[in-house]
Amino acid sequence: MEYDIAIIGGGPAGYNAAEKAVAGGLKTVLFEKKSLGGVCLNEGCIPTKTLLYSAKILDNIKGASKYGVSVEGNAGFDLGKIIGRKDKVVKQLTLGVKMKLTGAGVTIVEGEASIKGEASGSIQITSGGQTYSVKYVLVCTGSDTVIPPIKGLSEISYWTSKEALDIKELPASLAIIGGGVIGIEFASFFNSMGVKVSVIEMMPEILGAMDKETSALLRKDYAKRGIDFYLNTKVVEVSATEVTIEKDGKSQKVKTDKILVSVGRKANIANVGLESLKVELLKNGVKVNEYMQTSHPRVYACGDITGYSMLAHTAIREGEVAINHILGIDDVMSYKAIPGVVYTNPELAGAGKTEEELKAAGIPYSVLKLPMAYSGRFLAENEGGSGLCKLIVNGDDQIIGCHMLGNPASELIILATVAIEKGYTVEEFQKIVFPHPTVSEIIRETLFAKS
């Protein structure tokens, strides 16, 4: 029961770090109390994107006539098969993770783990009645859904993202409390499925800290498709059939058949045992340095538990940095260009600074932007579709932000992410040759736009 490193949590941060640790010669044990892959693979990233792709295909079929393609009868769908395919994809990927870890030589312990302190120079961890002695600990326990203290909520049957992924039938109407990324992605899915959707958001705009201009464009697009948005609005009470909301001192009731709660996530720091090693916390998570090291020199933390960037791809990179530091490899974590994506139809993506951030900090900047229709490929494949590509440039002419609305923004944002991370100037990026015709050319076109 002696190991070089114990990794608590088998999500993206944990399972990727475990494989890297073994490759670096560390005897590794990984603890996971639920399912390998964590929330991302089982209840988040992968299952939601699988459902959203089915919805996108349905949208495309409904709009086929715009491209001169006729479809006999009305486009339909089988909800059971959509959910079944989602389950199949998740199962295939979780089995793949387990095979990869066992093949690499990682010891997998299925059960909850808790840090109990130090003894004889080793950190002690217990799980299932067994005690494990380790030199290093990497805590990747993820996050959980925040349930707000709304009057009446505890008395009704409501959905979180977990329940919304396993539905057996569609409600006629759905009220989504929270207009962040998760809420808007579910709004997109259920809207495509023919459900009457209402989104209630306390902030002035949807999608939290993402670029407000592209967020507003996406919201207006979905409003045309029938989604009702209530911004700057507080939910004061719920029942099984309605949501009571309040705005500017006036209240009204929104009728609904089902409620989906999606107001955010909180770091899972309870029951981990961090207090036994006096690990310092910061705001809603674990405090770490640029090496993902906590206040205890042999304890590291990655992913949602830090409460900073709750994204799977951030967690994976953080895990790499942590293991590299343990192995003595020079590496630091950079949050300069973390891409964020909203997998709606059209997709929205962003990386680097937003105008809102820069204005709040009093930092001068300029903006280069063009409609997505400036790309011939986009125009050919998105009849009647709109979109925007926006680049944010600092006083040294370096690209420090990019925000896009339009398919396939999720695949294009990496181009700008590299430019932001490497500090490319506009002139340097202009010299990169883009393939033609591709939607990616919109970035090149925008580089030559006038601010």
C-alpha positions in Angstrom: 0.0 0.0 0.0 2.9 2.4 -0.6 2.9 4.6 -3.7 4.8 7.6 -5.1 1.6 9.4 -5.8 -2.1 9.1 -5.0 -4.6 10.8 -7.3 -8.0 11.5 -5.8 -10.6 11.8 -8.5 -10.8 10.1 -11.9 -12.1 12.9 -14.1 -10.1 14.5 -16.9 -7.5 16.0 -14.6 -7.1 12.8 -12.6 -7.0 10.1 -15.3 -4.7 12.0 -17.6 -2.4 12.9 -14.8 -2.3 9.2 -13.7 -1.2 8.1 -17.1 1.5 10.8 -17.2 2.7 9.9 -13.7 3.2 6.3 -14.6 5.0 7.2 -17.8 7.3 9.3 -15.6 8.2 6.4 -13.4 5.9 7.1 -10.5 4.0 4.2 -8.8 0.5 5.5 -9.0 -2.8 4.8 -7.3 -6.0 6.5 -8.5 -9.2 6.7 -6.3 -12.6 7.3 -7.9 -15.8 7.0 -5.8 -18.3 7.1 -8.8 -17.3 6.5 -12.4 -14.0 7.0 -14.2 -14.2 10.0 -16.5 -15.8 12.2 -13.8 -18.6 14.6 -14.4 -17.3 15.6 -17.9 -17.5 12.1 -19.4 -20.5 10.8 -17.5 -22.7 13.8 -16.8 -21.3 16.8 -18.7 -19.1 17.4 -21.7 -19.6 14.2 -23.7 -23.2 13.3 -23.1 -24.5 16.8 -23.6 -22.5 17.1 -26.9 -23.9 13.8 -28.0 -27.5 15.0 -27.5 -26.7 18.4 -29.1 -25.4 16.7 -32.2 -28.6 14.8 -32.6 -30.4 18.1 -32.3 -28.1 19.7 -34.8 -28.9 17.0 -37.4 -32.6 17.5 -36.7 -32.2 21.3 -37.3 -30.3 20.6 -40.5 -33.0 18.3 -41.8 -35.7 20.9 -41.0 -33.7 23.5 -42.9 -32.8 21.2 -45.9 -35.0 23.1 -48.3 -32.8 26.2 -48.0 -30.1 24.1 -49.8 -32.3 22.8 -52.5 -32.8 19.4 -50.7 -36.3 18.1 -50.2 -37.3 15.8 -47.3 -40.6 14.1 -47.6 -42.9 14.5 -44.6 -42.0 16.2 -41.3 -38.6 15.6 -39.7 -39.0 13.4 -36.7 -36.9 11.8 -33.9 -36.9 9.0 -31.5 -36.0 10.3 -28.0 -35.3 6.8 -26.7 -32.7 6.2 -29.4 -31.1 9.6 -28.9 -30.7 8.9 -25.2 -29.6 5.4 -25.9 -26.9 6.6 -28.3 -25.7 9.0 -25.7 -25.4 6.1 -23.2 -23.5 4.0 -25.7 -20.9 6.8 -26.4 -20.4 7.4 -22.7 -19.9 3.7 -22.0 -17.5 3.3 -24.8 -15.4 6.2 -23.6 -15.4 5.2 -19.9 -14.3 1.7 -20.8 -11.6 3.2 -22.9 -10.3 5.3 -20.0 -10.2 2.3 -17.7 -8.4 0.1 -20.3 -5.9 2.9 -20.8 -5.1 3.3 -17.1 -4.9 -0.4 -16.3 -2.7 -0.9 -19.4 -0.4 1.8 -18.2 -0.1 0.2 -14.8 -2.2 2.6 -12.7 -3.8 1.0 -9.6 -7.5 1.9 -9.6 -9.4 1.9 -6.4 -13.1 2.3 -6.6 -14.2 4.1 -3.5 -14.1 7.4 -1.7 -10.7 8.4 -0.4 -9.8 10.7 2.5 -6.5 12.3 3.5 -5.8 11.5 7.2 -2.5 13.3 7.8 1.1 12.5 7.8 3.1 9.7 9.4 6.8 8.8 9.1 7.3 11.3 6.2 4.4 9.9 4.2 0.9 11.2 3.6 -1.8 8.8 4.8 -4.9 8.1 2.8 -7.8 5.8 3.7 -10.3 4.2 1.4 -12.5 1.1 2.0 -10.9 0.4 5.3 -7.4 0.3 3.8 -4.6 2.8 4.4 -2.3 4.0 1.7 1.1 5.7 2.3 2.1 8.1 -0.5 4.8 10.7 -1.1 2.6 13.0 -3.2 -1.1 13.7 -3.5 -2.9 15.2 -6.5 -6.5 16.2 -5.6 -8.9 16.3 -8.5 -12.3 15.8 -6.9 -14.1 18.1 -9.3 -17.3 20.0 -8.6 -21.0 19.6 -7.9 -24.2 21.4 -9.0 -25.1 24.4 -6.9 -28.7 24.2 -5.6 -29.9 27.7 -4.8 -32.1 28.3 -1.7 -35.3 29.1 -3.7 -38.6 28.9 -1.9 -40.5 25.7 -2.9 -37.6 24.1 -4.7 -37.1 21.3 -2.1 -40.8 20.4 -2.4 -40.9 19.6 -6.1 -39.2 17.3 -8.5 -36.8 19.3 -10.5 -33.9 18.6 -12.9 -30.2 19.3 -12.7 -28.1 18.6 -15.7 -27.7 15.0 -14.5 -31.5 14.3 -14.6 -31.9 16.2 -17.9 -29.5 13.8 -19.6 -31.6 10.7 -18.8 -35.1 11.8 -19.7 -37.7 9.3 -20.8 -40.1 11.9 -22.3 -40.1 15.5 -23.2 -42.1 18.1 -21.2 -44.3 20.5 -23.2 -42.5 23.4 -21.5 -39.3 23.9 -19.6 -38.1 26.7 -17.3 -34.3 26.9 -17.0 -33.0 28.7 -13.9 -29.6 30.0 -14.9 -28.4 31.3 -18.3 -24.8 30.1 -18.1 -23.1 27.7 -20.6 -24.9 24.6 -19.2 -28.3 26.3 -19.1 -28.0 27.7 -22.7 -26.8 24.4 -24.1 -29.8 22.6 -22.6 -32.0 25.4 -23.9 -30.7 24.8 -27.4 -31.3 21.1 -27.2 -34.8 21.3 -25.9 -35.7 24.1 -28.3 -34.7 21.9 -31.2 -36.8 19.0 -29.8 -39.9 21.2 -29.9 -40.1 22.1 -26.1 -41.2 25.6 -25.1 -38.2 26.9 -23.3 -37.8 29.9 -20.9 -34.4 31.0 -19.5 -34.3 33.0 -16.3 -31.0 34.8 -15.6 -30.1 37.2 -12.8 -27.3 38.9 -14.8 -27.9 41.5 -17.6 -26.8 39.0 -20.3 -26.5 35.2 -20.7 -23.3 33.2 -20.6 -21.6 34.8 -17.7 -18.1 36.1 -18.3 -18.1 35.3 -22.0 -18.0 38.2 -24.6 -21.2 40.1 -24.3 -21.6 41.1 -28.0 -21.5 37.5 -29.3 -23.6 36.3 -26.3 -26.3 38.9 -27.2 -26.3 37.8 -30.8 -26.8 34.2 -29.8 -29.6 35.1 -27.4 -31.4 37.1 -30.1 -31.0 34.2 -32.5 -32.7 31.8 -30.1 -35.3 34.4 -29.2 -36.4 34.3 -32.8 -36.7 30.5 -32.5 -39.1 30.8 -29.6 -37.0 30.8 -26.4 -38.2 33.4 -23.8 -35.3 35.1 -22.0 -35.8 36.9 -18.7 -32.6 38.9 -17.9 -31.8 40.9 -14.7 -34.5 38.6 -13.2 -34.6 36.8 -9.9 -36.5 33.6 -9.1 -38.3 34.1 -5.8 -40.4 30.9 -5.7 -41.2 27.8 -7.6 -44.0 25.2 -7.7 -44.5 22.1 -9.8 -46.3 24.2 -12.5 -44.8 27.7 -12.3 -41.9 29.9 -11.5 -42.4 33.2 -9.7 -39.9 35.8 -11.0 -39.1 39.3 -10.0 -37.6 42.2 -12.0 -37.5 45.9 -11.1 -39.7 45.3 -8.1 -42.4 43.7 -10.2 -43.3 40.0 -10.0 -44.8 37.7 -12.6 -45.4 33.9 -13.0 -43.9 31.7 -15.7 -45.9 28.6 -16.4 -43.9 25.4 -16.9 -44.1 21.7 -16.9 -40.6 21.1 -15.7 -37.8 23.1 -14.0 -34.1 22.7 -14.8 -31.7 24.3 -12.2 -28.4 25.4 -13.7 -26.9 28.3 -11.7 -23.4 27.1 -11.5 -21.0 24.5 -9.8 -19.1 24.5 -6.6 -15.7 22.8 -5.8 -15.9 19.4 -4.0 -13.7 20.1 -1.0 -15.8 18.4 1.7 -14.7 15.0 3.0 -11.4 15.1 1.2 -9.4 15.6 4.4 -7.5 18.7 3.2 -7.8 20.1 6.7 -5.7 17.3 8.1 -2.7 18.8 6.2 -3.9 22.4 6.8 -4.2 23.0 3.0 -5.1 26.6 2.4 -8.4 27.5 0.7 -9.1 30.5 -1.5 -12.6 31.8 -2.1 -14.6 28.7 -3.2 -11.7 26.3 -3.9 -8.1 25.2 -3.1 -5.4 27.8 -3.3 -2.6 26.8 -5.8 0.5 28.3 -7.3 1.7 28.2 -10.9 2.8 24.6 -10.5 -0.7 23.6 -9.2 1.0 23.1 -5.8 -1.1 23.8 -2.6 0.2 25.3 0.6 1.4 21.8 1.4 4.5 21.2 -0.7 3.6 17.6 -1.6 -0.1 18.2 -2.2 -1.3 19.4 -5.6 -4.8 20.3 -6.8 -6.2 20.5 -10.3 -9.5 21.0 -12.1 -12.7 22.3 -10.7 -11.6 21.9 -7.1 -9.5 25.1 -7.5 -12.7 27.0 -8.3 -10.9 28.9 -11.0 -11.4 27.6 -14.6 -14.1 24.9 -14.4 -13.3 23.4 -17.8 -12.2 19.8 -18.7 -9.4 21.0 -21.0 -8.1 23.4 -18.3 -8.0 20.5 -15.9 -6.1 18.2 -18.2 -3.4 20.9 -18.7 -3.2 21.6 -15.0 -2.7 17.9 -14.3 0.2 17.9 -16.8 1.8 20.9 -15.0 1.4 19.2 -11.6 3.1 15.9 -12.7 5.8 17.8 -14.5 6.6 19.7 -11.3 6.8 16.5 -9.3 9.1 15.0 -11.9 11.3 18.0 -11.9 10.4 19.1 -15.4 10.2 22.9 -16.0 6.6 23.8 -16.6 4.1 26.4 -15.3 0.3 26.8 -15.8 -0.8 29.7 -18.0 -4.4 30.9 -18.1 -3.6 33.5 -20.8 -5.6 31.8 -23.5 -8.1 29.2 -22.2 -10.7 28.6 -24.9 -14.3 28.4 -23.9 -17.1 27.0 -26.1 -20.9 27.0 -26.0 -22.1 24.0 -28.2 -25.3 25.6 -29.4 -26.3 25.8 -33.0 -24.6 28.1 -34.0 -21.6 27.6 -31.8 -20.0 30.3 -29.7 -16.4 30.3 -28.7 -13.9 32.7 -27.1 -10.3 32.8 -25.8 -8.3 35.4 -24.0 -9.5 38.8 -22.9 -13.0 40.2 -23.4 -13.8 43.8 -23.9 -15.7 43.8 -20.6 -12.5 42.7 -18.7 -10.4 45.3 -20.4 -12.8 48.1 -19.8 -13.1 47.2 -16.2 -9.3 47.2 -15.8 -8.9 50.5 -17.7 -6.6 48.8 -20.3 -6.6 50.3 -23.8 -7.4 48.0 -26.7 -8.8 48.0 -30.3 -11.2 45.6 -32.0 -11.0 44.0 -35.4 -14.2 42.3 -36.5 -16.2 41.0 -39.5 -19.4 39.1 -40.1 -18.8 35.3 -40.6 -20.3 35.7 -44.1 -17.0 37.2 -45.2 -15.8 33.5 -45.4 -17.0 32.0 -48.7 -17.1 28.5 -47.1 -19.3 29.8 -44.3 -21.7 31.5 -46.7 -21.9 28.3 -48.8 -22.8 26.1 -45.8 -24.9 28.5 -43.6 -27.8 29.7 -45.7 -29.3 32.7 -43.9 -26.9 32.1 -41.0 -25.3 35.0 -39.3 -22.2 35.2 -37.1 -19.3 37.3 -36.0 -15.5 37.0 -35.7 -13.9 39.5 -33.3 -10.2 39.9 -32.5 -9.1 42.1 -29.6 -5.7 43.8 -29.9 -3.5 45.5 -27.3 -1.4 48.6 -27.6 1.6 46.6 -28.9 -0.6 45.2 -31.7 -0.6 41.8 -30.1 -3.8 39.6 -30.3 -5.1 39.2 -26.7 -8.6 38.0 -27.3 -10.9 36.3 -29.9 -14.6 35.8 -29.8 -16.6 34.0 -32.5 -20.3 33.1 -33.2 -20.9 30.7 -36.0 -20.2 27.1 -36.9 -17.7 25.6 -36.4 -16.4 28.1 -33.8 -15.5 25.3 -31.5 -12.9 24.0 -34.0 -11.7 27.4 -35.1 -11.0 29.0 -31.7 -7.7 27.0 -31.3 -6.1 29.1 -34.1 -6.6 32.3 -32.1 -5.8 30.5 -28.8 -2.3 29.7 -30.1 -1.8 33.2 -31.4 -2.9 34.7 -28.0 -0.7 32.3 -26.0 2.3 32.9 -28.1 1.8 36.7 -28.2 1.5 37.0 -32.0 1.1 40.5 -33.4 -1.5 41.2 -36.0 1.3 41.5 -38.6 2.8 38.2 -37.7 -0.5 36.4 -37.8 -1.3 38.0 -41.2 1.7 36.1 -42.7 0.2 32.7 -41.9 -1.3 31.0 -44.9 -4.8 29.7 -44.4 -6.4 27.0 -46.6 -9.0 28.1 -49.1 -11.9 27.8 -49.0 -12.4 27.2 -45.3 -14.4 28.9 -42.6 -11.1 29.4 -40.8 -10.3 32.1 -43.3 -12.6 34.4 -41.4 -9.8 34.8 -38.9 -7.4 35.9 -41.6 -10.0 38.2 -43.2 -10.6 39.8 -39.7 -6.8 40.4 -39.3 -7.0 42.8 -42.2 -10.2 44.5 -41.0 -10.1 48.1 -39.9 -10.6 48.8 -36.2 
